[in-house]
Amino acid sequence: MTDPTAPSSPGTMRVFGLEDSEPGRVDRGTFRRPEELRFGRGEIPVEEFRRRVGQFLASVQDVIADLPAAVGGYQLDQVVVSAEVSAKGQVSLLGTGGELAGKSGLTFTFKRADPPAPAAD
């Protein structure tokens, strides 16, 4: 773990998030009580973080691209997705558990685009 008071190196960014207890594990925090969660700090190259966020958003796009415009008589106008960022810069979907709400690293709001206006004759 890096010194939290040291400045970030050029081209890197400091991340504060959940510690990865097991490399490659995708259920960090999912089945843990809040008192079992551990947070840590780390650094990640900006380009690597940009790549990870891009991959995450591409996956989200695949999921929401085919959502219907209406569900049960209600219009679907926007989708809000919260992502957790681990201390090692991993980006993953944040579940709906109330204990982690507000501790998300990133929140993305996707608003349905207005249809183009008809062309005037």
C-alpha positions in Angstrom: 0.0 0.0 0.0 1.3 3.5 -0.9 1.8 6.3 1.6 -1.6 8.2 1.7 0.2 11.5 2.2 2.5 11.2 -0.8 1.5 13.0 -3.9 0.4 10.9 -6.9 3.0 10.3 -9.7 2.4 12.0 -13.0 0.1 9.8 -15.1 -1.3 8.0 -12.1 -4.3 8.6 -9.9 -4.9 7.7 -6.2 -7.8 5.4 -5.5 -9.5 4.8 -2.1 -11.8 1.8 -2.2 -12.5 -1.7 -0.9 -9.4 -3.9 -0.6 -9.4 -6.9 -2.8 -9.1 -9.8 -0.4 -8.7 -12.4 -3.2 -7.4 -11.5 -6.6 -10.0 -12.1 -9.3 -12.8 -12.5 -6.9 -15.9 -10.7 -8.2 -18.2 -10.9 -5.1 -16.2 -8.5 -2.9 -18.5 -7.2 -0.2 -21.5 -9.0 -1.6 -21.7 -11.6 1.2 -19.9 -9.7 4.0 -21.3 -7.7 6.8 -20.3 -4.0 6.8 -18.0 -4.5 9.8 -16.0 -7.0 7.8 -15.3 -4.6 4.9 -11.8 -3.3 4.6 -10.8 -0.2 2.7 -7.4 0.7 1.3 -5.6 3.1 -0.9 -3.7 2.4 -4.1 -2.4 4.0 -7.3 -3.3 3.1 -10.8 -2.1 4.5 -14.1 -4.7 6.9 -15.6 -4.7 5.0 -18.9 -5.4 1.7 -17.2 -8.2 3.2 -15.1 -9.7 4.8 -18.3 -9.5 1.3 -20.0 -11.3 -0.4 -17.1 -14.0 2.3 -16.9 -14.5 2.0 -20.7 -14.8 -1.8 -20.4 -17.4 -1.4 -17.6 -19.4 1.1 -19.6 -19.3 -1.1 -22.7 -20.8 -4.0 -20.6 -23.5 -1.7 -19.2 -24.3 -0.5 -22.7 -24.9 -4.1 -23.8 -27.3 -4.6 -20.9 -29.3 -1.4 -21.2 -29.4 -1.1 -25.0 -32.4 -3.3 -25.4 -34.4 -2.1 -22.4 -38.0 -1.3 -23.4 -39.1 2.3 -23.4 -42.2 1.4 -21.3 -42.6 -1.1 -18.5 -46.0 -1.9 -17.0 -47.5 1.4 -18.2 -44.5 3.4 -17.0 -42.0 5.2 -19.2 -38.4 4.4 -18.7 -36.6 7.7 -19.0 -33.3 7.0 -17.4 -31.1 4.3 -15.9 -28.7 5.0 -13.0 -25.8 2.6 -12.5 -23.4 2.8 -9.5 -20.0 1.3 -9.7 -17.6 0.3 -6.9 -13.9 1.0 -7.4 -11.5 -1.2 -5.5 -8.2 0.0 -4.0 -6.5 -1.7 -7.0 -8.7 0.2 -9.4 -11.1 -2.6 -10.4 -14.5 -1.3 -11.5 -17.6 -3.4 -10.7 -21.3 -3.1 -10.4 -22.4 -1.9 -6.9 -25.3 -4.0 -5.6 -28.4 -2.6 -4.0 -27.3 -3.3 -0.4 -28.1 -0.2 1.7 -24.9 -0.6 3.7 -22.7 0.4 0.7 -25.0 3.0 -0.7 -23.2 6.4 -1.0 -19.8 4.7 -0.9 -19.8 4.0 -4.6 -16.8 5.2 -6.5 -18.7 6.2 -9.7 -22.3 6.8 -10.6 -23.5 6.9 -14.2 -26.9 8.2 -15.3 -28.1 7.3 -18.7 -31.0 9.3 -20.0 -33.0 8.1 -23.0 -32.3 10.4 -26.0 -35.2 12.3 -27.4 -36.3 11.1 -30.8 -35.3 13.4 -33.6 -37.9 16.0 -34.6 -39.7 15.3 -37.9 -38.2 17.2 -40.8 -40.3 20.2 -42.0 -41.5 20.2 -45.6 
